[in-house]
Amino acid sequence: MTTTTTVQAPAYGYADLPRLMALMTGDEKHGPAATSTLDALWVLYDRVLRVSPGTVDDPGRDRFLLSKGHGPMAYYAVLAAQGFVPVDVLPGFGSYDSPLGHHPDRLLVPGAEIGSGSLGHGLPIGVGSALGLRAQGLTDPAVWVLVGDAELDEGSNHEAIAYAGPAGLDRLHVLVIDNSSASHARPGGLAARFEAAGWSTATVDGRDHEALHAAYTTPHPGRPHAVIARVEPKNVTAAR
């Protein structure tokens, strides 16, 4: 029997995230990739996802798949703030014996649904997850996948986008972090690619928490939903 999952109060708040990220002093090569996701991840985990440290194995939980697995410091900080991983493991980030690697490992990081490394894998896995849940009659859990705008250069994502729309996978959601690092321009912007395949879309300021929440919770019956979160360009230092 599927049980109802609820969002539990976090152990820390949004204001604590910079301090938690500062604890991770390992050799990180993808700082902009980490900071670009911070606000979008926080709003998703704090206000939308129905999963908690106590429900990571509940069949009725929402699933979050971090396809943009490089630069996972923000992800680890949010997981620590929400109580999934102990704060005291953050300083060991990237070390040989730390569970927190430069790419998340689902066998080592509580709450991580997939191990992410090669770009372009998360969205196809998300499509399969949504299909699998539907086949089991689990129509309540939502599947969320976070990808980067440059990651959409990978053809595997476009096959997944083209399939999910006509399949009506309305429990599938994609969060695209747009920091202007994609190699190939798209007429009409990133949202147009999803819309052409029958997706619902919303494009918002990726630092505006209320706009993010509104976009995350926009009704989209019968269609998968893509949220394009625009942040400062990759080569510009973030203000936060």
N, CA and C of each residue as an Amber inpcrd file, in Angstrom:
protein
   720
   0.8480000  -1.1930000   0.0000000   0.0000000   0.0000000   0.0000000
   0.8840000   1.2430000   0.0000000   0.5630000   2.1920000  -0.8470000
   1.3190000   3.4340000  -0.9160000   0.9050000   4.3650000   0.2080000
   1.8770000   4.9090000   0.9070000   1.5960000   5.8500000   1.9780000
   1.8270000   7.2610000   1.4890000   1.1780000   8.2050000   2.1190000
   1.3150000   9.5990000   1.7340000   2.5490000  10.1940000   2.3850000
   3.4050000  10.8240000   1.5810000   4.5950000  11.4500000   2.1160000
   4.3650000  12.9370000   2.2740000   5.0280000  13.5410000   3.2400000
   4.8770000  14.9670000   3.4830000   6.2500000  15.6030000   3.6270000
   6.3080000  16.9190000   3.3890000   7.5420000  17.6620000   3.5650000
   7.7220000  17.9710000   5.0530000   8.8690000  17.5930000   5.6110000
   9.1440000  17.8540000   7.0140000   9.9640000  19.1320000   7.1510000
   9.8840000  19.7480000   8.3270000  10.6270000  20.9750000   8.5690000
  12.1280000  20.7070000   8.4740000  12.8850000  21.5570000   7.7620000
  14.3190000  21.3300000   7.6050000  15.0810000  21.5890000   8.8910000
  16.2650000  20.9850000   8.9730000  17.1140000  21.1920000  10.1360000
  17.7480000  22.5810000  10.1120000  17.9400000  23.1330000   8.9280000
  18.5340000  24.4530000   8.7570000  17.6710000  25.2340000   7.7640000
  17.9390000  26.5340000   7.6610000  17.1840000  27.3660000   6.7430000
  18.0140000  27.8100000   5.5480000  17.3780000  28.5380000   4.6480000
  18.0620000  29.0160000   3.4500000  19.2830000  29.8560000   3.8040000
  19.1810000  30.6640000   4.8570000  20.2960000  31.5300000   5.2360000
  21.5290000  30.7500000   5.6550000  21.3660000  29.4860000   5.9970000
  22.4980000  28.6600000   6.4210000  23.2600000  28.0510000   5.2520000
  22.6820000  28.0930000   4.0460000  23.2830000  27.3920000   2.9210000
  24.6880000  27.8840000   2.5610000  24.9560000  29.1990000   2.5290000
  26.3350000  29.6200000   2.2340000  27.3470000  29.0630000   3.2310000
  26.9720000  29.0240000   4.4990000  27.8840000  28.4740000   5.5090000
  28.1060000  26.9790000   5.2930000  27.0340000  26.2590000   4.9470000
  27.1720000  24.8290000   4.7030000  28.0350000  24.5600000   3.4730000
  27.8500000  25.3680000   2.4350000  28.6840000  25.2040000   1.2450000
  30.1430000  25.5350000   1.5400000  30.3750000  26.5070000   2.4210000
  31.7480000  26.9060000   2.7510000  32.5010000  25.8030000   3.4880000
  31.7640000  24.8670000   4.0990000  32.4170000  23.7550000   4.7850000
  33.0790000  22.7890000   3.8110000  32.6150000  22.8060000   2.5450000
  33.1400000  21.8660000   1.5530000  34.3280000  22.4910000   0.8400000
  35.5090000  22.2180000   1.3590000  36.7270000  22.8670000   0.8760000
  37.5300000  21.9740000  -0.0550000  36.9470000  20.8770000  -0.5230000
  37.6570000  19.9860000  -1.4330000  37.9500000  20.6620000  -2.7670000
  38.7320000  19.9980000  -3.5800000  39.1660000  20.5420000  -4.8630000
  38.0100000  20.5190000  -5.8490000  37.2040000  21.5540000  -5.8430000
  36.0150000  21.6300000  -6.6920000  36.3170000  22.4220000  -7.9560000
  36.0810000  21.7830000  -9.1010000  36.3710000  22.4310000 -10.3840000
  35.1310000  23.0580000 -10.9990000  33.9710000  22.9000000 -10.3890000
  32.7320000  23.3620000 -11.0060000  31.9460000  24.2880000 -10.0730000
  32.6200000  25.3170000  -9.5590000  31.9570000  26.2320000  -8.6520000
  30.7140000  26.8860000  -9.2220000  30.7660000  27.4650000 -10.4420000
  29.5570000  28.0730000 -11.0060000  28.4180000  27.0790000 -11.1830000
  28.7540000  25.8280000 -11.5130000  27.7080000  24.8120000 -11.6620000
  27.0100000  24.5670000 -10.3400000  27.7510000  24.6720000  -9.2400000
  27.1610000  24.4580000  -7.9210000  26.2810000  25.6360000  -7.5160000
  26.8260000  26.8410000  -7.6010000  26.0720000  27.9990000  -7.1240000
  24.8530000  28.2940000  -7.9960000  24.8760000  27.9100000  -9.2650000
  23.7540000  28.2140000 -10.1500000  22.4870000  27.4660000  -9.7620000
  22.6340000  26.3550000  -9.0760000  21.4780000  25.5250000  -8.7330000
  20.9280000  25.7880000  -7.3350000  21.6060000  26.5930000  -6.5420000
  21.3190000  26.6770000  -5.1100000  19.8750000  27.0700000  -4.8000000
  19.3950000  28.1530000  -5.3680000  18.0480000  28.6330000  -5.0510000
  16.9770000  27.6820000  -5.5740000  17.1690000  27.2050000  -6.7930000
  16.1800000  26.3020000  -7.3870000  16.0700000  25.0110000  -6.5860000
  17.2030000  24.4940000  -6.1330000  17.1830000  23.2720000  -5.3260000
  16.5110000  23.5230000  -3.9790000  16.8230000  24.6440000  -3.3520000
  16.2620000  24.9160000  -2.0340000  14.7410000  24.9930000  -2.0720000
  14.2080000  25.7580000  -3.0200000  12.7510000  25.9050000  -3.1080000
  12.1000000  24.5540000  -3.3970000  12.7240000  23.7680000  -4.2510000
  12.1640000  22.4670000  -4.5950000  12.1020000  21.5590000  -3.3710000
  13.2090000  21.4450000  -2.6480000  13.2390000  20.5590000  -1.4880000
  12.4550000  21.1080000  -0.3050000  12.4760000  22.4060000  -0.1280000
  11.8520000  22.9980000   1.0510000  10.3430000  23.1420000   0.9310000
   9.8440000  23.2890000  -0.3190000   8.4320000  23.6320000  -0.4590000
   7.6300000  22.7430000  -1.4010000   8.2910000  21.8690000  -2.1380000
   7.5600000  21.1350000  -3.1670000   7.7130000  19.6220000  -3.0460000
   8.9290000  19.1250000  -3.0190000   9.1460000  17.6780000  -3.0230000
   8.5560000  17.0190000  -1.7850000   7.8380000  15.9390000  -1.9920000
   7.2790000  15.1670000  -0.8930000   8.1860000  13.9730000  -0.6260000
   9.3130000  14.2860000  -0.0030000  10.2590000  13.2610000   0.4130000
  11.0280000  13.8350000   1.5960000  11.3860000  12.9800000   2.5220000
  12.0920000  13.3890000   3.7210000  13.1140000  12.3130000   4.0630000
  14.0090000  12.5770000   5.0210000  14.9690000  11.5430000   5.4070000
  14.3040000  10.2360000   5.8410000  13.0940000  10.3250000   6.3590000
  12.4080000   9.1210000   6.8110000  11.6120000   8.4030000   5.7450000
  11.5210000   8.9910000   4.5560000  10.6820000   8.3900000   3.5090000
  11.4540000   8.1260000   2.2130000  12.7860000   8.0170000   2.3030000
  13.5820000   7.8530000   1.0890000  13.3340000   6.5080000   0.4070000
  12.7300000   5.5490000   1.1260000  12.4180000   4.2530000   0.5220000
  10.9140000   4.0340000   0.3540000  10.1260000   5.0390000   0.6320000
   8.6780000   4.9390000   0.5130000   8.2770000   4.9280000  -0.9670000
   7.5450000   3.9420000  -1.4310000   7.1250000   3.9300000  -2.8350000
   6.3350000   5.1690000  -3.2460000   5.6880000   5.8140000  -2.2820000
   4.8770000   6.9850000  -2.5910000   5.6250000   8.2880000  -2.5780000
   6.9460000   8.2440000  -2.4010000   7.7330000   9.4750000  -2.3470000
   7.8680000  10.1010000  -3.7310000   8.1140000  11.4010000  -3.7780000
   8.5320000  12.0460000  -5.0110000   9.9880000  11.6760000  -5.2780000
  10.3590000  11.6210000  -6.5420000  11.7250000  11.3040000  -6.9370000
  12.4090000  12.5470000  -7.5130000  13.6350000  12.8230000  -7.0250000
  14.4490000  13.8970000  -7.6030000  15.7230000  13.2950000  -8.1720000
  15.9810000  13.5530000  -9.4580000  17.1490000  13.0260000 -10.1460000
  18.0510000  14.1820000 -10.5510000  19.2540000  14.2080000  -9.9850000
  20.2170000  15.2590000 -10.3230000  21.0340000  14.7930000 -11.5270000
  20.6070000  15.2110000 -12.7150000  21.3660000  14.8590000 -13.9140000
  22.6040000  15.7400000 -14.0470000  22.4840000  16.9980000 -13.6080000
  23.6170000  17.9400000 -13.6230000  24.5000000  17.6100000 -12.4140000
  25.1640000  16.4700000 -12.4960000  25.8490000  15.9370000 -11.3260000
  27.1930000  16.5510000 -11.0220000  27.7580000  17.3080000 -11.9690000
  29.0330000  17.9660000 -11.6900000  28.7760000  19.2040000 -10.8310000
  29.6780000  19.5140000  -9.9610000  29.4800000  20.6440000  -9.0660000
  28.3370000  20.4320000  -8.1010000  28.3500000  19.3230000  -7.3080000
  27.1830000  19.0070000  -6.4800000  27.1720000  19.6710000  -5.1100000
  28.0100000  20.6830000  -4.8780000  28.0840000  21.2630000  -3.5310000
  26.7450000  21.8280000  -3.0640000  26.0240000  22.5000000  -3.9410000
  24.7220000  23.0440000  -3.5400000  23.7560000  21.9170000  -3.1930000
  23.7990000  20.8610000  -3.9730000  22.9370000  19.6890000  -3.7150000
  23.2470000  19.1060000  -2.3410000  24.5230000  18.9210000  -2.0350000
  24.8980000  18.3760000  -0.7360000  24.5030000  19.3170000   0.4030000
  24.6700000  20.6280000   0.1850000  24.2960000  21.5970000   1.2170000
  22.7980000  21.5370000   1.4990000  21.9880000  21.4330000   0.4470000
  20.5400000  21.3540000   0.6240000  20.1630000  20.0450000   1.3120000
  20.7790000  18.9350000   0.9150000  20.4950000  17.6590000   1.5650000
  20.8660000  17.7130000   3.0510000  21.9750000  18.3590000   3.3680000
  22.3680000  18.4850000   4.7740000  21.3800000  19.3770000   5.5290000
  20.9880000  20.4810000   4.9260000  20.0400000  21.3940000   5.5750000
  18.7090000  20.7160000   5.8400000  18.3200000  19.8070000   4.9500000
  17.0430000  19.1120000   5.0800000  17.1580000  17.8340000   5.9160000
  18.3640000  17.5200000   6.3960000  18.5310000  16.3870000   7.2970000
  18.8110000  15.0480000   6.6390000  19.0600000  15.0280000   5.3230000
  19.3400000  13.7620000   4.6470000  20.7450000  13.2550000   4.9570000
  21.7090000  14.1580000   5.0130000  23.0920000  13.7790000   5.3280000
  23.5640000  14.6120000   6.5130000  24.4500000  14.0530000   7.3440000
  24.9490000  14.8030000   8.5000000  25.8200000  15.9750000   8.0600000
  25.6770000  17.0850000   8.7410000  26.4810000  18.2570000   8.4210000
  27.9610000  17.9730000   8.6070000  28.3000000  17.0980000   9.5590000
  29.7110000  16.8790000   9.8480000  30.4630000  16.1100000   8.7590000
  29.7650000  15.6160000   7.7350000  30.4780000  14.9730000   6.6300000
  30.8310000  15.9710000   5.5300000  30.2790000  17.1830000   5.5850000
  30.5220000  18.1610000   4.5280000  31.9970000  18.5410000   4.3800000
  32.7570000  18.7450000   5.4830000  34.1660000  19.1430000   5.3080000
  35.0100000  18.1080000   4.5670000  34.5730000  16.8590000   4.5330000
  35.3420000  15.8390000   3.8370000  35.0540000  15.7510000   2.3580000
  34.2040000  16.6320000   1.8470000  33.7920000  16.5940000   0.4490000
  34.9690000  16.3580000  -0.5030000  34.8170000  15.3580000  -1.3670000
  35.8140000  15.1050000  -2.3910000  37.0110000  14.3030000  -1.9550000
  37.1030000  13.9670000  -0.6690000  38.2480000  13.1930000  -0.1960000
  38.0290000  11.7070000  -0.4630000  39.0830000  10.9450000  -0.3450000
  39.0490000   9.5320000  -0.7180000  37.9940000   8.7500000   0.0470000
  37.8600000   9.0190000   1.3370000  36.9630000   8.2210000   2.1700000
  35.6390000   8.9150000   2.4670000  35.3100000   9.9800000   1.7140000
  34.0550000  10.6950000   1.9440000  32.9480000  10.1070000   1.0890000
  31.7140000  10.0360000   1.6200000  30.5870000   9.6180000   0.7890000
  30.1880000  10.6840000  -0.2280000  30.7020000  11.9040000  -0.0460000
  30.3280000  13.0240000  -0.9090000  31.3950000  13.2360000  -1.9760000
  31.2050000  12.5800000  -3.1070000  32.1630000  12.6870000  -4.1930000
  31.8820000  13.8630000  -5.1030000  32.7330000  14.0400000  -6.1000000
  32.5520000  15.1270000  -7.0510000  31.3590000  14.8860000  -7.9680000
  30.8660000  13.6610000  -7.9990000  29.5840000  13.3130000  -8.6090000
  28.8480000  12.4560000  -7.5900000  27.5740000  12.7150000  -7.3250000
  26.8460000  11.9590000  -6.2980000  26.7530000  10.4690000  -6.6280000
  26.8790000   9.6680000  -5.6010000  26.7530000   8.2210000  -5.7130000
  25.5010000   7.8060000  -4.9390000  24.5330000   7.2120000  -5.6120000
  23.2650000   6.8850000  -4.9570000  23.4260000   5.8420000  -3.8570000
  24.5110000   5.0790000  -3.8980000  24.7390000   4.0800000  -2.8590000
  25.3780000   4.6850000  -1.6130000  25.8830000   5.8930000  -1.7220000
  26.5870000   6.5310000  -0.6040000  25.8700000   7.7540000  -0.0430000
  25.0320000   8.3920000  -0.8560000  24.3780000   9.6390000  -0.4410000
  22.9020000   9.3880000  -0.1780000  22.4570000   9.4370000   1.0850000
  21.0290000   9.2320000   1.3800000  20.1560000  10.2370000   0.6400000
  19.1320000   9.7280000  -0.0240000  18.2300000  10.5960000  -0.7570000
  18.5630000  10.7400000  -2.2250000  19.7780000  10.3620000  -2.6390000
  20.1500000  10.4420000  -4.0520000  19.5070000   9.2790000  -4.8030000
  18.7440000   9.5830000  -5.8270000  18.0360000   8.5510000  -6.5820000
  18.9140000   7.8990000  -7.6490000  19.8670000   8.6520000  -8.1930000
  20.7400000   8.1150000  -9.2290000  22.1740000   8.5600000  -8.9790000
  23.1220000   7.7860000  -9.4970000  24.5040000   8.2170000  -9.5590000
  24.6810000   8.9710000 -10.8600000  25.1400000  10.2110000 -10.7980000
  25.2170000  11.0120000 -12.0250000  26.6570000  11.3710000 -12.3390000
  26.9900000  11.2530000 -13.5850000  28.3280000  11.5690000 -14.0500000
  28.2590000  12.0490000 -15.4760000  28.0960000  11.1230000 -16.4160000
  27.9760000  11.4980000 -17.8220000  26.6820000  12.2810000 -18.0430000
  26.8020000  13.4210000 -18.6890000  25.6290000  14.2580000 -18.9200000
  24.7160000  13.6330000 -19.9680000  23.4300000  13.8960000 -19.8190000
  22.4550000  13.3950000 -20.7660000  21.7490000  12.1330000 -20.3320000
  22.0460000  11.6430000 -19.1200000  21.4330000  10.4020000 -18.6430000
  20.1870000  10.6380000 -17.8020000  20.1490000  11.7520000 -17.0640000
  19.0920000  11.9510000 -16.0770000  17.6950000  12.0140000 -16.6420000
  17.5070000  12.7570000 -17.7370000  16.1660000  12.8980000 -18.2790000
  15.6310000  11.5890000 -18.8570000  16.4270000  10.8170000 -19.6200000
  15.9350000   9.5030000 -20.0460000  15.5860000   8.5930000 -18.8660000
  16.3890000   8.6430000 -17.7960000  16.0630000   7.8430000 -16.6130000
  14.7670000   8.3500000 -15.9860000  14.5820000   9.6730000 -15.9910000
  13.3480000  10.2430000 -15.4560000  12.1280000   9.7870000 -16.2320000
  12.2450000   9.7080000 -17.5510000  11.1480000   9.1900000 -18.3730000
  10.8430000   7.7510000 -17.9870000  11.9040000   6.9410000 -17.8440000
  11.6960000   5.5520000 -17.4420000  11.0760000   5.4360000 -16.0630000
  11.4860000   6.3210000 -15.1490000  10.9120000   6.3030000 -13.7920000
   9.4330000   6.6270000 -13.8260000   9.0610000   7.6510000 -14.5950000
   7.6490000   8.0280000 -14.6970000   6.8290000   6.9090000 -15.3270000
   7.3880000   6.2620000 -16.3390000   6.6950000   5.1380000 -16.9640000
   6.5500000   3.9710000 -15.9930000   7.6080000   3.6930000 -15.2270000
   7.5690000   2.6000000 -14.2690000   6.5430000   2.8280000 -13.1750000
   6.4690000   4.0490000 -12.6730000   5.4830000   4.3780000 -11.6500000
   4.0720000   4.2270000 -12.1970000   3.8660000   4.6900000 -13.4220000
   2.5500000   4.5570000 -14.0520000   2.1810000   3.0780000 -14.2030000
   3.1260000   2.2510000 -14.6190000   2.8510000   0.8280000 -14.8200000
   2.4750000   0.1270000 -13.5160000   3.0100000   0.6520000 -12.3900000
   2.7000000   0.0720000 -11.0830000   1.4200000   0.6430000 -10.4870000
   0.7940000   1.5670000 -11.1760000  -0.4000000   2.1930000 -10.6430000
  -0.1200000   3.2690000  -9.6250000   1.1510000   3.7170000  -9.5300000
   1.5230000   4.7770000  -8.5920000   1.4230000   6.1150000  -9.3270000
   0.2610000   6.6900000  -9.3020000   0.0060000   7.9040000 -10.0800000
   0.2380000   9.1920000  -9.2970000   0.5320000   9.0780000  -8.0040000
   0.7160000  10.2650000  -7.1760000   2.1520000  10.7840000  -7.1550000
   3.1780000   9.9340000  -7.0370000   4.5480000  10.4420000  -6.9520000
   4.9530000  11.2510000  -8.1900000   5.6190000  12.3590000  -7.9360000
   6.1600000  13.1770000  -9.0150000   7.6230000  12.8230000  -9.2370000
   8.0720000  12.9460000 -10.4630000   9.4720000  12.7530000 -10.8220000
  10.0230000  14.0890000 -11.2910000  11.1010000  14.5350000 -10.6540000
  11.7650000  15.7770000 -11.0170000  13.1840000  15.4780000 -11.4680000
  13.6050000  16.1050000 -12.5480000  14.9660000  15.9450000 -13.0650000
  15.5800000  17.3290000 -13.2410000  16.7770000  17.5400000 -12.6710000
  17.4830000  18.8080000 -12.8470000  18.5740000  18.6280000 -13.8910000
  18.5220000  19.4380000 -14.9420000  19.5330000  19.3980000 -15.9940000
  20.0910000  20.7990000 -16.2030000  21.2550000  20.8760000 -16.8300000
  21.8300000  22.1600000 -17.1950000  21.5030000  22.5040000 -18.6370000
  21.5650000  23.7930000 -18.9770000  21.2430000  24.1860000 -20.3500000
  22.2370000  23.5870000 -21.3460000  23.5190000  23.5260000 -20.9880000
  24.5020000  22.9300000 -21.8790000  24.2760000  21.4310000 -22.0310000
  23.7420000  20.8190000 -21.0060000  23.4630000  19.3830000 -21.0650000
  22.4260000  19.0610000 -22.1340000  21.5930000  20.0230000 -22.4640000
  20.5830000  19.7920000 -23.4970000  21.2010000  19.6770000 -24.8890000
  22.5240000  19.9290000 -25.0040000  23.2050000  19.6580000 -26.2660000
  23.2790000  18.1580000 -26.5480000  23.1050000  17.3300000 -25.5070000
  23.1630000  15.8790000 -25.6720000  21.8860000  15.3650000 -26.3260000
  22.0390000  14.5680000 -27.3830000  20.8870000  14.0880000 -28.1350000
  19.9510000  13.2030000 -27.3520000  20.4650000  12.5090000 -26.3310000
  19.6100000  11.6290000 -25.5380000  18.4830000  12.3960000 -24.8680000
  18.7400000  13.6520000 -24.5000000  17.7000000  14.4710000 -23.8890000
  16.5660000  14.7540000 -24.8700000  16.9010000  14.9820000 -26.1050000
  15.8700000  15.3370000 -27.0860000  15.0030000  14.1320000 -27.4350000
  15.5860000  12.9460000 -27.3960000  14.7740000  11.7510000 -27.5860000
  13.7810000  11.6100000 -26.4260000  14.2570000  11.8950000 -25.2120000
  13.3850000  11.8130000 -24.0390000  12.2870000  12.8690000 -24.0980000
  12.6430000  14.0920000 -24.4910000  11.6610000  15.1680000 -24.6060000
  10.5970000  14.8070000 -25.6380000  11.0540000  14.2910000 -26.7900000
  10.1300000  13.9550000 -27.8730000   9.1900000  12.8240000 -27.4870000
   9.6420000  11.9180000 -26.6200000   8.7930000  10.8000000 -26.2100000
   7.8050000  11.2140000 -25.1160000   8.2890000  11.9560000 -24.1240000
   7.4880000  12.2270000 -22.9250000   6.2390000  13.0380000 -23.2060000
   6.3180000  13.9810000 -24.1550000   5.1490000  14.8080000 -24.4470000
   3.9840000  14.0050000 -24.9900000   4.1510000  13.3030000 -26.1080000
   3.0550000  12.4960000 -26.6420000   2.5950000  11.3880000 -25.7030000
   3.5150000  10.9110000 -24.8290000   3.1480000   9.8660000 -23.8820000
   2.3170000  10.3980000 -22.7210000   2.2040000  11.7310000 -22.6230000
   1.3910000  12.3320000 -21.5680000   1.9100000  12.0640000 -20.1690000
   3.2310000  12.0970000 -19.9910000   3.8130000  11.8100000 -18.6770000
   3.6930000  13.0270000 -17.7670000   2.4830000  13.2330000 -17.2460000
   2.2320000  14.4580000 -16.4870000   2.7890000  14.4350000 -15.0710000
   3.3950000  13.3400000 -14.6430000   4.0820000  13.3280000 -13.3540000
   5.5810000  13.5800000 -13.5140000   6.0060000  13.8410000 -14.7520000
   7.4000000  14.1370000 -15.0460000   7.6190000  15.6400000 -15.1110000
   8.6540000  16.1080000 -14.4080000   8.9960000  17.5260000 -14.3880000
  10.4960000  17.6690000 -14.6560000  10.8620000  18.6520000 -15.4360000
  12.2650000  18.9350000 -15.7160000  12.5730000  20.3550000 -15.2810000
  13.6380000  20.5120000 -14.5220000  14.1220000  21.8120000 -14.0910000
  15.4290000  22.0780000 -14.8330000  15.4170000  23.0600000 -15.7160000
  16.5980000  23.4050000 -16.5020000  17.2410000  24.6560000 -15.9100000
  18.4970000  24.5330000 -15.4900000  19.2410000  25.6860000 -14.9980000
  19.9390000  26.3290000 -16.1900000  19.4940000  27.5220000 -16.5460000
  20.0030000  28.2110000 -17.7310000  21.0060000  29.2850000 -17.3040000
  22.3070000  28.9510000 -17.4080000  23.3440000  29.9360000 -17.1070000
  24.1380000  30.3100000 -18.3670000  23.4380000  30.2280000 -19.4990000
  23.9770000  30.6750000 -20.7920000  25.2530000  29.9460000 -21.1810000
  25.3080000  28.6500000 -20.9180000  26.4990000  27.8820000 -21.2560000
  26.2630000  26.8650000 -22.3660000  25.0500000  26.8390000 -22.9450000
  24.7790000  25.9170000 -24.0430000  25.5550000  26.3390000 -25.2860000
  25.9830000  25.3540000 -26.0530000  26.7820000  25.6220000 -27.2480000
  25.9280000  25.9750000 -28.4590000  24.7160000  25.4550000 -28.5040000
  23.8880000  25.6090000 -29.6910000  22.6400000  26.4270000 -29.3720000
  22.4480000  27.5150000 -30.1360000  21.2810000  28.3690000 -29.9100000
  20.0130000  27.6600000 -30.3670000  18.8960000  28.0070000 -29.7290000
  17.6000000  27.4300000 -30.0950000  16.6100000  28.5450000 -30.3930000
  16.0750000  28.5870000 -31.5950000  15.0720000  29.6180000 -31.9170000
  13.9130000  29.5630000 -30.9200000  13.5920000  30.7070000 -30.3360000
  12.4990000  30.7490000 -29.3810000  12.9150000  30.4470000 -27.9620000
  14.1880000  30.1100000 -27.7510000  14.6670000  29.8210000 -26.4080000
  14.4800000  28.3720000 -26.0200000  14.9440000  28.0260000 -24.8200000
  14.9020000  26.6440000 -24.3640000  13.4730000  26.1190000 -24.2380000
  12.5690000  26.9590000 -23.7700000  11.1910000  26.5020000 -23.5680000
  10.5570000  26.0400000 -24.8720000  10.9360000  26.6710000 -25.9910000
  10.3120000  26.3430000 -27.2760000  10.5500000  24.8900000 -27.6610000
  11.7140000  24.3450000 -27.2820000  12.0060000  22.9510000 -27.6230000
  11.0390000  22.0160000 -26.9130000  10.7530000  22.2850000 -25.6570000
   9.8100000  21.4620000 -24.9090000   8.3840000  21.6500000 -25.4260000
   8.0220000  22.9000000 -25.6860000   6.6600000  23.1820000 -26.1500000
   6.3680000  22.4940000 -27.4760000   7.3830000  22.4040000 -28.3450000
   7.1900000  21.7510000 -29.6380000   6.8480000  20.2710000 -29.4840000
   7.2370000  19.6900000 -28.3580000   6.9530000  18.2850000 -28.1020000
   5.7440000  18.0910000 -27.1980000   4.9840000  19.1610000 -26.9660000
   3.7540000  19.0420000 -26.2030000   3.8760000  19.2100000 -24.7080000
   5.0050000  19.7620000 -24.2490000   5.2060000  19.9900000 -22.8210000
   4.5740000  21.3110000 -22.3810000   4.2210000  21.3800000 -21.1020000
   3.9140000  22.6400000 -20.4370000   5.2490000  23.2620000 -20.0110000
   5.3690000  24.5840000 -20.0580000   6.6320000  25.2230000 -19.6850000
   6.3990000  26.4910000 -18.8790000   7.4330000  26.8670000 -18.1420000
   7.4670000  28.1510000 -17.4420000   8.9210000  28.6000000 -17.3990000
   9.1780000  29.8510000 -17.7080000  10.5260000  30.4110000 -17.6640000
  10.5550000  31.5020000 -16.6040000  11.4820000  31.3630000 -15.6270000
  11.4860000  32.2720000 -14.4810000  12.9110000  32.6610000 -14.0940000
  12.9940000  33.6700000 -13.2430000  14.2550000  34.0740000 -12.6120000
  14.6480000  32.9760000 -11.6230000  15.7930000  32.3610000 -11.8480000
  16.2270000  31.2630000 -11.0040000  16.7060000  31.6530000  -9.6260000
  16.6460000  32.9320000  -9.2930000  16.9840000  33.3990000  -7.9330000
  15.7450000  33.8790000  -7.1780000  14.6120000  33.9190000  -7.8450000
  13.3690000  34.4260000  -7.2470000  12.5790000  33.2440000  -6.6850000
  12.5540000  33.1110000  -5.3730000  11.9540000  31.9420000  -4.7430000
  10.4510000  31.8490000  -4.9950000   9.7660000  32.9640000  -4.9490000
   8.3160000  32.9180000  -5.1780000   8.0000000  32.5600000  -6.6250000
   8.7890000  33.0980000  -7.5590000   8.5700000  32.7650000  -8.9700000
   8.8660000  31.2930000  -9.2300000   9.9100000  30.7780000  -8.5970000
  10.2420000  29.3600000  -8.7440000   9.1070000  28.4900000  -8.2100000
   8.6080000  28.8220000  -7.0230000   7.5400000  28.0250000  -6.4280000
   6.2920000  28.0410000  -7.3080000   5.9450000  29.2130000  -7.8270000
   4.7740000  29.3070000  -8.6960000   4.9540000  28.4600000  -9.9510000
   6.1570000  28.4730000 -10.5110000   6.4280000  27.6840000 -11.7130000
   6.3880000  26.1870000 -11.4040000   6.9370000  25.8010000 -10.2560000
   6.9520000  24.3910000  -9.8780000   5.5340000  23.8360000  -9.6980000
   4.6500000  24.6650000  -9.2130000   3.3140000  24.1880000  -8.8450000
   2.2430000  24.5400000  -9.8770000   2.6500000  25.0060000 -11.0450000
   1.6870000  25.3070000 -12.1090000   0.9800000  24.0310000 -12.5700000
  -0.3390000  23.9960000 -12.6000000  -1.0500000  22.8000000 -13.0830000
  -0.7150000  22.5220000 -14.5470000  -0.5640000  21.2480000 -14.8850000
  -0.2570000  20.8790000 -16.2760000  -0.8720000  19.5130000 -16.5850000
  -2.1810000  19.4040000 -16.4740000  -2.8440000  18.1120000 -16.6720000
  -2.5600000  17.5110000 -18.0430000  -2.1650000  16.2370000 -18.0270000
  -1.9500000  15.5020000 -19.2690000  -0.6420000  15.7780000 -19.9690000
   0.2020000  16.6540000 -19.3910000   1.4560000  17.0060000 -20.0490000
   2.6010000  17.0370000 -19.0500000   3.8070000  16.6440000 -19.4640000
   4.9730000  16.8670000 -18.6070000   5.2530000  18.3690000 -18.5290000
   6.0340000  18.7620000 -17.5510000   6.2370000  20.1890000 -17.2710000
   7.7190000  20.5010000 -17.1820000   8.1460000  21.5650000 -17.8490000
   9.5370000  22.0130000 -17.8080000   9.6020000  23.4220000 -17.2400000
  10.4870000  23.6090000 -16.2560000  10.7310000  24.9260000 -15.6800000
  12.1340000  25.3590000 -16.0880000  12.2360000  26.4840000 -16.7770000
  13.5270000  27.0440000 -17.1810000  13.8900000  28.1170000 -16.1700000
  14.9240000  27.8810000 -15.3850000  15.3400000  28.8220000 -14.3400000
  16.5880000  29.5620000 -14.8130000  16.4060000  30.8230000 -15.1420000
  17.5150000  31.6190000 -15.6530000  18.3200000  32.2310000 -14.5110000
  19.6290000  32.0490000 -14.5640000  20.5240000  32.6380000 -13.5760000
  21.6180000  33.4110000 -14.3130000  22.5080000  34.0290000 -13.5600000
  23.5800000  34.8000000 -14.1750000  24.4520000  33.8940000 -15.0700000
  25.0050000  34.4500000 -16.1620000  25.8400000  33.6390000 -17.0540000
  26.9920000  32.9840000 -16.3050000  27.4250000  31.8590000 -16.8120000
  28.4400000  31.0390000 -16.1380000  29.7170000  31.8090000 -15.8560000
  30.0880000  32.7320000 -16.7320000  31.3460000  33.4590000 -16.5580000
  31.2000000  34.7220000 -15.7310000  30.0320000  34.8900000 -15.1010000
  29.7950000  36.0450000 -14.2260000  29.6520000  35.5500000 -12.8040000
  30.3710000  36.1520000 -11.8830000  30.3170000  35.7320000 -10.4860000
  28.9460000  36.0370000  -9.8920000  28.3650000  35.0360000  -9.2440000
  27.0410000  35.2050000  -8.6450000  27.1190000  36.1630000  -7.4640000
  26.0280000  36.8630000  -7.2140000  25.9840000  37.8090000  -6.1090000
  25.7450000  37.1200000  -4.7900000  25.3680000  35.8390000  -4.8460000
  25.0760000  35.1420000  -3.6000000  25.6770000  33.7540000  -3.6320000
